Amino acid sequence: MLNTTRPPSRLSKYFYQRQQPQPDQPFVPFSQLQQQKLLQFKLISLLHNCTSLTHIKQVHAHTVRKGLGQCCFVLTKLIRMLIKFDASMDPYPLLIFKQVKRPNPFLYTALIRGYAQQGPLSKAVYFYNRMRTDGVSPVSFTFSALLKACTAALDVNLGMQIHCQVISIGGFVADLYVGNTMIDMYVKCGLLECGRKVFDEMPERDVISWTALIVAYARSGDMEAAGELFGGLPEKDMVAWTAMITGYVQNCRPRAALEFFERMQDGGVGTDEVTLVGVISACAQTGAAKYANWVRDIAEKSKFGPTYNVAVGSALIDMYSKCGKLDEAYNVFERMRERNVYSYTSMICGFAMHGCAKAALELFQEMVKTDIKPNSVTFVGVLAACSHVGFVEQGQNIFALMEKCYSVTPSADHYTCMVDILGRAGRLDEALTLAKSMPVEPHGGVWGALLGACRIHGNPDVAEIAANYLFELEPNGIGNYILLSNIYASAGRWEDVIRVRKLMRVKGLKKIPACSWVEGEKGLIHEFFAGDMTHPRSTEIMHTLEDLMDKLKLCGYWPNLSSLPYNMNDEDKKRILMTHSEKLALAYGLLTTSAGCTITIMKNIRICEDCHLVMCGASQVTGREIVVRDNMRFHHFRDGTCSCTNFWDSDAQAKVDFGSFVESMTSQMRSVVFHVHCFFSKSFKHGVVIPSVSGPGKMRIKNLLQAGAFSIRLNKGDPISLDCKTIMEVTMGTGKLNREAQNSGFGFLVVFLPAIVVSCDILVRKSSPIQREFWHSGA
């Protein structure tokens, strides 16, 4: 407790001690006083330049020898220097203090400050009470030291008592430094309204007062209140602007952050690396290439270019990676003269989110050969890279070496990656065992990874276990309920679907609408919601989308109805799939950008299987590169292939690859009927169509012909005209093509680019070893 007794008079004893001569103090001539003052300043200078505790002790000995062992001015500096070099308060600084007969407020404050920094805090309070008992009045630095200690200890009750002392003693309420420290104490202890009240009652404020409160409101998510304060700030300096920009970034409002930065630039306010890192983070959140180069140019002009500034360089790597420009990110990394753990980690995480696992692992190996030690986030990036492409053994090896070789204790985030790696590989039992046995408490990410793996592999039983944990940890996480409902729907357990959806209604949970953004003309960002036809150019967008679908159907595209695990008819599913937000964004991109331009799309949730298939096909038939960034990773679609190699979902999914051989969709089996789509291009010598016995996509292409399945082989460049109908003779295991044009009631339609087999769409009905029927499937 604080001693609240007052000294005998409102004017402190210290005041009288300064004004009245003491009987035990000898008279000192003025010239000698001047020499003492000069000596004191010399000793202060020597203490200031000390580089070790040994030097400080030598100056202390010199001080005593010169008869200044009672000089509070010099001893205050001595104690402060001892604290600076982390000397323990007890015994050295405490003994110095105890030898002084009449310590002044500054010597008391130095001791209080030392205990406030090193602890225990109770000792700092004790010497403050002793100071008051001795009749020595505190100074503003006394209160600021105590308030900072309360902030560090998050002891708001003691802080309030100090606040009472500030008011009761008088003279400090108007002190700017004390007021700012009190604001900081209240906001960091979670009492924002108390901090605001201190601010409102301050007769004088500076930019620190305003900025501290702006930052506090931003951290609490109240950007409106932060903006109101910023508007009232008389002089807006770089720190205040940076606080607003960073606040908008922290609250996921990147556009507002960029608008503020533009206003900052227009106002001629300078920028530093903190401002630039905040703005670069805003660009990363938008994922729009429009802003990326603009911000980089400003960084270069401000002399904070990535070549020499490691903080800006690391932020730019992250920005370019999240904007889909991995090559640019690596160029920045290559040009950096200085690299640290954040530079390497940003690049490794960039490779991971783009599915470049080999590059991520190679860079990690390069990193560990340097003096730079990987940190916790580095390992999250490396393990995530392994997860995205199915490197199970590599991931397990790296996980095992984390603590053994690099002294990084695995956290829940690292276990999340391992559960994801095992789960995606279909090893659900191992993933569940790891989640239950991990030495740290699993958070929602661990069980979320397991639940996602259950969706991939269609395991509702393990999904129930994971979902029950998630419902406890994240009771309002609607995504968990939706995912479990979809897993039940895929398994045909409609009663369970109804139960989960009823639970969502009871909890009042609402589904987050699927939304996609695309960069259009002049770099403007356009937003699309699923099924939303309110865009000014909706009619043109739908025409463009319909034309694209017609072209894809000629290549054998058929909507993947399993993307919608709803109990509705096929026509309704096709209609809903047609207006998914990413398809609308794609159509707008095709409509408004010139041929050859890359189309970049951002989506707030995971891209569905059907949209993934459409993006593959669109990249082939339009000759465009399409980049999609969903909430999981990046997908680069080029020439009919995706950078994820379809591992983003499951190796059990149909391997849709318009640029090489790919089995399309799923092989839907109705009794003994196989429905197959296949695609070919000039990239490969031939294509093979397999209605696989073990399920589509289970085996690699080179092994398919030995699988004992039906196969059809078309050679590159077969010169068949557009409207030709062909009878095909199919045998078990190996297939051959009879290219005789005949007028037959049966057959199938083959669609070509000039002299190149492009696609084949057939429906095979298994009847007898001799007779098989082929007919046009409507492509």
NORGI-V109688 format. One record per run of one state. SS is the DSSP state (h for helix, s for strand, l for the rest). FROM is the first residue (numbers start at 0). LEN is the number of residues. If there is no record, write none. Layout:
BEGIN
SS/FROM/LEN  SS/FROM/LEN
END
This chain:
BEGIN
l/0/12  h/12/7  l/19/10  h/29/19  l/48/4  h/52/13  l/65/6  h/71/13  l/84/4  h/88/10  l/98/6  h/104/14  l/118/2  h/120/13  l/133/6  h/139/14  l/153/2  h/155/14  l/169/6  h/175/13  l/188/3  h/191/10  l/201/5  h/206/13  l/219/3  h/222/10  l/232/5  h/237/13  l/250/3  h/253/13  l/266/6  h/272/14  l/286/2  h/288/13  l/301/8  h/309/13  l/322/3  h/325/10  l/335/5  h/340/13  l/353/3  h/356/12  l/368/7  h/375/14  l/389/2  h/391/15  l/406/5  h/411/13  l/424/3  h/427/10  l/437/6  h/443/14  l/457/2  h/459/14  l/473/4  h/477/13  l/490/3  h/493/14  l/507/7  s/514/5  l/519/1  h/520/3  l/523/1  s/524/5  l/529/8  h/537/17  l/554/6  h/560/3  l/563/6  h/569/9  l/578/2  h/580/12  l/592/6  s/598/5  l/603/5  h/608/14  l/622/3  s/625/4  l/629/4  s/633/5  l/638/2  s/640/2  l/642/19  s/661/9  l/670/2  s/672/7  l/679/6  s/685/5  l/690/10  h/700/7  l/707/2  s/709/6  l/715/9  s/724/2  l/726/3  s/729/1  l/730/1  s/731/1  l/732/2  s/734/1  l/735/5  s/740/1  l/741/6  s/747/6  l/753/2  s/755/10  l/765/7  s/772/4  l/776/3
END
